[in-house]
Amino acid sequence: MGKPPVGDRYSFSAEVIYWRGPAPFLFALLPGEISAQIQAVSHAVSYGWGCIPVAAEIDGHAFTTSLFPRQGSYLLPLKVALQKKLPPIEIGDRLEVTMRIEARMPRL
């Protein structure tokens, strides 16, 4: 059995996409290689619906959120509060992201 994935760090460039799910939102689409690495450990860190808690940093701004699985990849939500701190973000932009997996939420 390998080491727990909590705390594993990932650095990558991600494309900004728009997804009109239950609420319109901007997301950073994780690259396939990073998504595959996270998928391999998802059973140990997912807390429901395949969501994975992470701490991330973009352009010096740290935030916490959860990755959402989507069509074989993962989406990193770009919360409105974060968007207000960054230079204007457009669909198709590329963002440099540093991210680490956080501990799974306890089940009640």
Residue, then its C-alpha position, 0 to 999 in steps of 0.5 A: m500500500g502506497k503513501p496516502p495522497v493527502g498533501d500531494r502537490y500538483s503544478f500545471s497550466a489549465e484552460v479556463i472553461y465555462w460550464r452552465g451546470p446548476a449555476p453558471f461558473l468558470f472552471a479551470l480544466l485540469p490537464g489529462e495527465i494530472s486528472a489521471q493521477i488524481q483519478a488513481v487516488s480518488h477512492a482514498v480522498s473523494y467525499g461524495w459524487g467524486c468530489i475531491p477537496v483541494a487547496a490551490e493557489i493561482d497568481g499568489h492567491a490561495f483558496t480551498t475548494s473541491l474538484f468536480p469530476r467531468q467527462g474523464s477529467y476534473l474541474l477546479p472551480l474559480k469562485v467569484a471571490l477568487q476572480k475578483k482578486l485576479p486580473p480579468i479572466e476570459i474563457g480560453d485563458r490559461l492559468e498557472v495552478t499549484m494545488r494539493i489534495e486535502a483530507r477527505m471530509p468526514r462522513l456523518 
